Amino acid sequence: MRPFRLSLLLERLRRPRVYPKPLPALVRAYPEVRPPLSLDLPYYAARREGGYALIPWDRYMEEAERTLEEVARL
């Protein structure tokens, strides 16, 4: 039984499987979905390719900040 397993292994090594590259994602910016800037919310500037983007400081960002502070304490 061992020679049979070895032959299967050698056969697979001779012809490796080639997986096709996935297609690029189709991404579209929806400017109509972006909420307008408001003076009621705090924002922070995040760097992006074309300069900076203002991102609202919401509950998700508060939770991320708390998590990073906890990890930094360890």
C-alpha positions in Angstrom: 0.0 0.0 0.0 2.9 2.4 0.6 4.2 2.4 -3.0 0.7 3.4 -4.1 0.6 6.4 -1.7 4.1 7.4 -2.8 3.1 7.3 -6.5 0.1 9.5 -5.8 2.3 12.0 -4.0 4.8 12.0 -6.9 2.0 12.4 -9.4 0.6 15.5 -7.5 4.0 17.0 -7.3 4.5 16.6 -11.0 1.3 18.5 -11.8 0.6 21.1 -9.1 -2.8 22.6 -9.1 -3.0 26.1 -10.4 -5.8 28.1 -8.9 -7.0 31.0 -11.1 -6.5 34.5 -9.7 -9.8 35.9 -8.4 -11.4 38.7 -10.4 -10.9 42.2 -9.0 -13.7 43.4 -6.9 -16.1 45.8 -8.4 -16.2 48.8 -6.1 -18.2 52.0 -6.7 -18.2 55.0 -4.5 -21.6 56.1 -3.5 -21.3 59.8 -2.8 -25.0 60.1 -2.2 -24.8 57.7 0.7 -22.1 59.7 2.6 -23.7 61.7 5.4 -23.0 65.4 5.3 -20.5 66.8 7.8 -22.1 67.9 11.1 -20.6 70.1 13.8 -22.4 68.0 16.4 -20.1 65.0 15.9 -16.4 64.7 16.6 -14.2 63.7 13.6 -10.7 62.6 13.2 -8.5 62.9 10.2 -7.3 59.7 8.6 -4.7 59.6 5.9 -5.7 58.3 2.5 -4.1 58.3 -1.0 -5.4 61.7 -2.0 -4.8 63.5 1.3 -7.0 63.2 4.4 -10.5 62.0 5.1 -12.7 63.0 8.0 -14.2 60.0 9.8 -16.9 60.5 12.4 -16.0 59.3 15.9 -18.8 56.9 16.7 -19.4 53.9 19.1 -17.3 51.7 16.8 -14.3 53.9 17.0 -14.7 54.3 20.8 -14.7 50.5 21.1 -11.7 50.1 18.8 -9.8 52.7 20.9 -10.6 50.9 24.2 -9.5 47.6 22.7 -6.2 49.1 21.5 -5.6 50.7 24.9 -6.2 47.3 26.6 -3.9 45.5 24.3 -1.2 48.2 24.8 -1.4 47.7 28.6 -0.6 43.9 28.3 
